[in-house]
Amino acid sequence: MKKNQPCFILNSFVILTILAWNYSLHAAEVTIMAKVPQPKAEYSVYKMEGAPVNNKEIIARCANIAKVSGFKSFSREMMKPVEDRLAMLGDEIQLSMNTSGSEFFYSNFPALKLTEKTGRLYSDEEAIKLSHNYLKKAGLMPRYEQELKIDHVGGIMQMLSNGKSPEKKAVVVYFRRELDGIPVRNFGSSITVTLAESEIPVGVQYHWREVASRSKVSSRSFLNADEITQLIKEDINRVYAKDAKVTVDTVALVLYDNGGDYIQPAYLYEGISKSSVRGVSDMPVLGYVAALKKVYEPIHHPAYSAELKTPTVRIEKPSHDKDE
Amino acid sequence: MFNIRTKIQSRTLVALLFIGILFPPSSSFALEEGGFVCREESGAVNETWNFIKHFSYEQYYWAVPEVFTTWDASYVDNMDTAFFSGHGGNFSITTLRNCCDPVNFAGGAVSLGDLDLEFLTIDACSVVPSPLERADWASGWWKVFHKLHQLLSFRTTGWYDGRVEDQYAKNLLAGQKYIDAWFNAANSVRSGTYPGYCAVIWAYPQGSHPGTANDTYYSQASDPPYDLGIMAITYQY
């Protein structure tokens, strides 16, 4: 046995060297240009309200939204239970709300004039004001209005192949959240309002729930800069192509909201993945990694959800391919 | 959002029968769905599955360029609604990781709609450039649109975890127009760069043809002309 020991050590060394070499071949080239900021402000972990609301209340809220939206023929019987929500699936107007009231979708996109000229649209400032008014009247304004911030104002444009310039069809106001002066990122706290010619939106996508309680976290609870850098590199290697060349330009401490039970501190990294293939676009890079030693809920890249499982259904090879 | 698969299918059947009796569509129903997945890309598997799982789909294949080009009569163009997920650039996709086996839509090898296809959704980055990206935004699509109704994709980053695709299918089955369903689905989870902004190329009204803007899963306009005179791009920013 003792005679074999040097041989065993040598074999192990060779195997480990091959594994390390193999890993380096299958790892993205990551350059982190940004410094990892250390927490300056006082951070908290927020436990969110999530108790189910009864159907009667959901229908009452939807009835009010329908009324404010000018949908006069709404009746409570139109709201039907489907999956985790109550929904009204009309030919033109559709609205639905989940059972905790934290997710609401409204669509009257047929009001967009895609095959005729659009009349006067509201300016960005007017659209922001109208969106605020609508959210208030519809009972969708957050309890603490100061938490609601403008992320940006965008729109929907259209151009014809024989046209001279694009035509604006709608103004879109994107709202996000701020808690204790710190930006909340990811879709869990976001409201999108689309306005065409009318002051009544043609579309609303609403994700919001209120804070039930908060617990402060000390600076000792945070991971250090080296640990964060390592997490970012691992995340990029997990998510992006193994032959990608990724440069991270910014790293920021934010609050992460995946629509779950908590909003918690996380590091947001952003940059670019350069493609070496002709015709394939460079890809903007954005991801989240944990900031705290104790993670309250999984924090992950937007394209890789822990909640959505990889399907087990077999994907076929095209039969022509088998003949080749 | 709207139900488990079996319920959706039975509801869809009832809705189809109802709509079919009262309002016969001017063209075929979008009844055949196919999912085509970029090879060696697990994200593309999730995205495609989260769309196709809502339908009693006919095809679910790993993508190779030929399903869009030389064998398209058996694959993409043999469907009514086809969905691809993978990597892309202006007028192009790759069918193997983000490097290899590309399909260049602007090159003339892809002709869609001449057999059956009405709607192609390409869930990939930057495939449909808008006038913001390039003045010749239409140039890559003239030879692709041979009776195709709509091509739905992204003008910026088209990458998410399956929620967009899940919501897109639900929106379609709820009767939303294709354009609305796609835009609403991306809006429902947008935060920052991900998912990016959508862009849709479609047949604008021309001659006696009313255009395809109002097409839904259940009812569509008749096929547009083989050679389009006017196409439109509708896009988010």
Boltz contact constraints between the chains, C-beta under 6 A:
constraints:
  - contact:
      token1: [A, 82]
      token2: [B, 2]
      max_distance: 6.0
  - contact:
      token1: [A, 82]
      token2: [B, 3]
      max_distance: 6.0
  - contact:
      token1: [A, 83]
      token2: [B, 1]
      max_distance: 6.0
  - contact:
      token1: [A, 83]
      token2: [B, 3]
      max_distance: 6.0
  - contact:
      token1: [A, 89]
      token2: [B, 174]
      max_distance: 6.0
  - contact:
      token1: [A, 94]
      token2: [B, 174]
      max_distance: 6.0
  - contact:
      token1: [A, 107]
      token2: [B, 184]
      max_distance: 6.0
  - contact:
      token1: [A, 109]
      token2: [B, 180]
      max_distance: 6.0
  - contact:
      token1: [A, 114]
      token2: [B, 213]
      max_distance: 6.0
  - contact:
      token1: [A, 115]
      token2: [B, 205]
      max_distance: 6.0
  - contact:
      token1: [A, 115]
      token2: [B, 211]
      max_distance: 6.0
  - contact:
      token1: [A, 115]
      token2: [B, 213]
      max_distance: 6.0
  - contact:
      token1: [A, 154]
      token2: [B, 237]
      max_distance: 6.0
  - contact:
      token1: [A, 155]
      token2: [B, 237]
      max_distance: 6.0
  - contact:
      token1: [A, 156]
      token2: [B, 236]
      max_distance: 6.0
  - contact:
      token1: [A, 157]
      token2: [B, 235]
      max_distance: 6.0
  - contact:
      token1: [A, 158]
      token2: [B, 234]
      max_distance: 6.0
  - contact:
      token1: [A, 159]
      token2: [B, 131]
      max_distance: 6.0
  - contact:
      token1: [A, 159]
      token2: [B, 233]
      max_distance: 6.0
  - contact:
      token1: [A, 160]
      token2: [B, 204]
      max_distance: 6.0
  - contact:
      token1: [A, 160]
      token2: [B, 230]
      max_distance: 6.0
  - contact:
      token1: [A, 160]
      token2: [B, 232]
      max_distance: 6.0
  - contact:
      token1: [A, 161]
      token2: [B, 138]
      max_distance: 6.0
  - contact:
      token1: [A, 161]
      token2: [B, 230]
      max_distance: 6.0
  - contact:
      token1: [A, 161]
      token2: [B, 231]
      max_distance: 6.0
  - contact:
      token1: [A, 162]
      token2: [B, 230]
      max_distance: 6.0
  - contact:
      token1: [A, 166]
      token2: [B, 131]
      max_distance: 6.0
  - contact:
      token1: [A, 185]
      token2: [B, 191]
      max_distance: 6.0
  - contact:
      token1: [A, 186]
      token2: [B, 191]
      max_distance: 6.0
  - contact:
      token1: [A, 187]
      token2: [B, 189]
      max_distance: 6.0
  - contact:
      token1: [A, 187]
      token2: [B, 191]
      max_distance: 6.0
  - contact:
      token1: [A, 190]
      token2: [B, 191]
      max_distance: 6.0
  - contact:
      token1: [A, 192]
      token2: [B, 187]
      max_distance: 6.0
  - contact:
      token1: [A, 205]
      token2: [B, 187]
      max_distance: 6.0
  - contact:
      token1: [A, 205]
      token2: [B, 188]
      max_distance: 6.0
  - contact:
      token1: [A, 241]
      token2: [B, 98]
      max_distance: 6.0
  - contact:
      token1: [A, 277]
      token2: [B, 99]
      max_distance: 6.0
  - contact:
      token1: [A, 279]
      token2: [B, 89]
      max_distance: 6.0
  - contact:
      token1: [A, 279]
      token2: [B, 92]
      max_distance: 6.0
  - contact:
      token1: [A, 280]
      token2: [B, 87]
      max_distance: 6.0
  - contact:
      token1: [A, 280]
      token2: [B, 89]
      max_distance: 6.0
  - contact:
      token1: [A, 280]
      token2: [B, 98]
      max_distance: 6.0
  - contact:
      token1: [A, 281]
      token2: [B, 89]
      max_distance: 6.0
  - contact:
      token1: [A, 281]
      token2: [B, 125]
      max_distance: 6.0
  - contact:
      token1: [A, 281]
      token2: [B, 126]
      max_distance: 6.0
  - contact:
      token1: [A, 283]
      token2: [B, 125]
      max_distance: 6.0
  - contact:
      token1: [A, 284]
      token2: [B, 157]
      max_distance: 6.0
  - contact:
      token1: [A, 284]
      token2: [B, 193]
      max_distance: 6.0
  - contact:
      token1: [A, 286]
      token2: [B, 192]
      max_distance: 6.0
  - contact:
      token1: [A, 286]
      token2: [B, 193]
      max_distance: 6.0
  - contact:
      token1: [A, 286]
      token2: [B, 194]
      max_distance: 6.0
  - contact:
      token1: [A, 302]
      token2: [B, 160]
      max_distance: 6.0
  - contact:
      token1: [A, 302]
      token2: [B, 194]
      max_distance: 6.0
  - contact:
      token1: [A, 303]
      token2: [B, 43]
      max_distance: 6.0
  - contact:
      token1: [A, 303]
      token2: [B, 159]
      max_distance: 6.0
  - contact:
      token1: [A, 303]
      token2: [B, 160]
      max_distance: 6.0
  - contact:
      token1: [A, 303]
      token2: [B, 161]
      max_distance: 6.0
  - contact:
      token1: [A, 304]
      token2: [B, 161]
      max_distance: 6.0
  - contact:
      token1: [A, 305]
      token2: [B, 161]
      max_distance: 6.0
  - contact:
      token1: [A, 308]
      token2: [B, 161]
      max_distance: 6.0
  - contact:
      token1: [A, 308]
      token2: [B, 162]
      max_distance: 6.0
  - contact:
      token1: [A, 311]
      token2: [B, 49]
      max_distance: 6.0
  - contact:
      token1: [A, 315]
      token2: [B, 37]
      max_distance: 6.0
  - contact:
      token1: [A, 315]
      token2: [B, 60]
      max_distance: 6.0
  - contact:
      token1: [A, 315]
      token2: [B, 62]
      max_distance: 6.0
  - contact:
      token1: [A, 316]
      token2: [B, 61]
      max_distance: 6.0
  - contact:
      token1: [A, 317]
      token2: [B, 62]
      max_distance: 6.0
  - contact:
      token1: [A, 318]
      token2: [B, 61]
      max_distance: 6.0
  - contact:
      token1: [A, 318]
      token2: [B, 67]
      max_distance: 6.0
  - contact:
      token1: [A, 320]
      token2: [B, 71]
      max_distance: 6.0
  - contact:
      token1: [A, 321]
      token2: [B, 64]
      max_distance: 6.0
